[in-house]
């Protein structure tokens, strides 16, 4: 899901295009995918997710090449489209947001993301939401909160960095979950104010930090 609002004009959108091309080169033939864009409105490359065939990937790349930045930022609509819980029952769902994060209504975005994860978990399915911040002054509060609510992680690429490197790191991390469905027990200690309240997966190269208070 990529932000094509006015604040993404120039280098940030070009970075996103490079990152999306790299991401499409990494997905497997038995995966399904879609590309969504948002500014004043949300658009999809395909009406429904498609198999990652060479033809479909090339069609998506052609869509990416045509992207232009402009207009306001209505991320809530993109969240609603991308986090639609209608997912094939045998599949895991991963959503990857690329943006500089210049939007409001963060609480609504976090709440909808958390509801998406919970809904799929109740069906016995796994879903994760990741953030990818691009540009020189990214809204880290939004992207970190989005990934925390989505039990994912956030990647950042400044204008001096290669965004494709961040995408490769994302796929390496995604393919190596060391521990999932983590819970903690504190024997003999009374613990309060633990953050994050829902513990994400432990992934390769990503230390898991959990903070709290004990009496």
Number of C-alpha atoms within 10 A of each C-alpha: 25 25 29 28 24 17 20 26 14 11 14 24 25 19 21 26 21 16 23 23 18 17 17 20 12 13 15 11 10 10 13 17 20 20 20 18 22 25 22 17 16 22 16 18 19 15 8 10 14 15 15 21 15 12 10 18 19 14 13 21 17 12 14 21 12 8 14 14 18 16 14 17 23 19 28 20 17 25 21 15 15 23 22 12 16 7 14 10 12 9 12 14 19 16 18 21 24 25 29 27 25 19 14 13 11 17 12 12 20 22 13 20 25 21 15 22 21 17 14 19 12 9 9 12 17 17 22 25 24 23 27 28 27 27 23 14 12 18 16 17 10 23 26 20 20 26 25 25 26 27 20 24 25 20 18 21 22 16 14 8 13 13 27 19 12 20 23 15 14 19 13 14 17 16 10 12 14 10 11 11 9 10 8 7 7 8 7 6 10 9 13 11 10 13 13 14 12 16 19 22 19 19 19 16 11 11 8 10 10 12 10 11 11 10 6
